[in-house]
Amino acid sequence: MRKYKMFDGKRRMFDTERSTELGTRAFGQFGDPAGYEETLYQNKQGFYFVAGKGGDASPYAAGEDVRPLTEEEAAAWQA
């Protein structure tokens, strides 16, 4: 999945196929409409982002999406 998002005042590309996967976490169980799964990535430019997908009542109800993170947020996400 490739998406463009504004981050640090610039339009940047976040591509899950060309980035390094750093970890995955899931919330809820299979079939839970509020459940979702997030995967942390780092791209070649050194930016971190989370790609998520989930059920109809989850934060990712509109479909798959990416959310850029700062280095500090990525470290907290992995902890």
N, C-alpha and C positions, 0 to 999 in steps of 0.2 A: 504494500500500500504506500502510495506517495501522496503527501499533502504539503501545502504551503501554508505557513503560519507566520504571523508577526512575532518577533522575539528580539529583544534588545534594540527596538526601534527599526529593525530591518526585516524584510520579507525573506524567510529562509525555507529551504526544502527539507522535509523530514521523510526519509525513505526507509521502510522496514527491511526491504530486500538487500540494500547495500550497507546497512548498519550492523554493528555488533550487538548481539543480544546479551544483556547482563543479568537478567533474572526475570522470573515470572511469579505472580501471586494471584490467588483467586479468592473471591468473597462470595459466600453462599454455596449452595449445592446445585448439582445438575437439575435443571428444570425450574429453578427458583427464578421468578420474574424479576426480582431485585438483585440477583447475583450477577457478577461480572468478573472478567479476567483482565489483568493488566500485565504488560511486558515492558521492561525497561530496556532502552537501546542507547547506544552512543554512536554518533555518525563520525565520518572521517574528519570533519572540521572540529571535533571535540565537543559538540553539543549533545546534551542528554535530552531524551524525550520518552514519554510513556505512550504506548499504543494500547487502547482498550476496546473491548467489545463486551456486550452483555444483553441481559433480558429487557423486556418491555418496561419494567419499573426501575431500571438501573440508571446511573449517570450516563451510560452510553446507549440509551434507548433509541437514539436517532441513527444508530449504526456505528461502525468502527470510527474511531477518532484518535488523533494524536494530541498530546499536551506537552509543550516544551517545559523543561525544568532547568533550574540553575544547578551548579555543581553541588551546592550545599543541600538542595532538595533531593538530588539523586543519591547522595550519601545517606540521608535520612531515610529514603525509600528502601535502600538496601539493608538498613539496620533492623 
